[in-house]
Amino acid sequence: MKNRKIIISRDKKIALVAHDNKKRDLLEWAKFNRDLLAHHKLFATGTTGEKLEHELDLEINKLQSGPLGGDQQIGAKIVSNEIDFLIFFWDPLEPLPHDPDVKALLRMAVVWNIPIACNRASADFMISSALMDREYNRLVPDYDEYLTRKVG
């Protein structure tokens, strides 16, 4: 399959998501990295967005709560190139009723080749990358052949 380039600008569009047991971790991480995050456009689901906006005193584009469709909203924004990367502190030890939505969100991030950080360490490495403060050419599979294939 051929690839096409999508330019991620210097000012990133970052989705911040956290399960209930990981909200404190994400809030602490975001407070520590507030100055860096302030230079980017931030999105978050439900309660996470409310808490981040209050704690950081930054504008957060708030979506629905994850179980009410917020995970799917972020997935749709990934598909439409409105999210450049995902910071998703999820809890692998807690069974979740909306687990299919979580898997769908992670799948969209992989399908559209956006960076994903799932814990503090990966988030630290991702935002401290030299690529964080410059444009980046993200390669995405060109799905035109798939979309125009004959079915049936």
N, C-alpha and C positions, 0 to 999 in steps of 0.2 A: 504494500500500500504506500502511496506517495504521502509526503508530509507537506503541510503548509505552515508558514510562520505567522505567529501572532505576537506582536510587540507588547510586552508588559512595560508600561512607562515607569519612570523613576518614582512617581507617586503611586503606590500600590493600592489595590482594593482588597482588603483583608477581612475574611470572615472569622469571627471568634465565637466558638461554641463550646459549651461545657455541660456535662451531665451533673446532676445534683451533687454527687459525692466529689466532684472535681471543680466545682465553682470557686471554692476558696483558693485552690492552686492557680486557676486561671486569673483570678483577681490579683493575687500576689504577684504573679508573673507580669501581668499588664501594668500594675502600679510601678514595678521595678523598671519596666520598659516604656513608661508613659511618654517620655520626650521623643523617643523614636516613633511610637505609634501615632503621635500627634501630627506627624507629617503625611499621614496616609488616610484614606477613606475607610472607615470601619463599619462593619456590619455585624450584627449579632442576633441570636434568637432570644425571644421572650425575656424571662427573668435575668438571664445572663446579660442581655443588653441593658436592662434597667440598672442592674448592679454596677456594670462597667461605667455607664454614663454618670452615675452618682459618685463613684469612687474616683474616676479619672478626671471628671469635669471636662469631658470631651464629647463632641457630637457623635452619637452612635446611631446608625440606621438600623432601627429595631424591626425585626420581623416577628412572626408568630412564634409561640413556644414550639420546641421541637416536636412533641407528641401531637400538636395541633396543626402541623404542616410546616413549621419553620425549617426543619431539615430539608424538606422538599423545595421550599422557596430558595434556600441557598443552592441546592442542586440545580434548580432552574437558572439561577444567576450565573453559575459556573458554565452551563451550556451556552448561555447568551453572552459570555465573555464580560460579565459584570463583576466577577470575583477573580482575583489573580492568584490567591492562595488561601489555604484553609488551616486555621489553628483550631483543632478540635480535641479538647481534653476529654476523652471518653473513658468510661469506667468498665474495664473488661471483666470485672468480678461481679457486677450487678446485673441481674436479668432485667431487661427493659421491655415493656409492652410494645414500644415502637421500634424494636430492633430492625425490622425490615426497612424502615425509613433511614436508619443510621447506615445500614449496609448500602442502600441506594445512594446516599450522599457520598460515601467513601468511593463507591464505584464510579460516580460521575467525576470525581476529582481525578481518578486514575485514567478514565476514558479520555478526558480532556487535558491530561498531562499538566495538572497544576500541583505545586508542592503542597504536602500535607505534613503538619506536625501534630502528633497525637499525645505528646507529653512535654513536660518542661524542658527536658534535655534536647529533644528534637526542635522545639520552638526556639531555644537559645541558639542552636547551631544555624537554624534557618535565618533568623533575623540578624545574626552577626556575620552572615555571608557578605563577601564583597559585592555580590550581585544585588544586594538589598537596595543600594543607593544609586543604581543606574538602570538604564533600559536593559531588557533581556528579551532575546528572541526565543519564544517558546515554540517548540515544534509540536504540531498537532496532526494526527493522521487526517488525511483528506478523505472524508467520508462520502464524497460525491458519488464514487463508484457504488458504494453500498446503497446509497439513497436512490440511485437511478437503475438498480438492477431489476431484471424481470422477475416477477413473483408468480409462481403458479405453474 
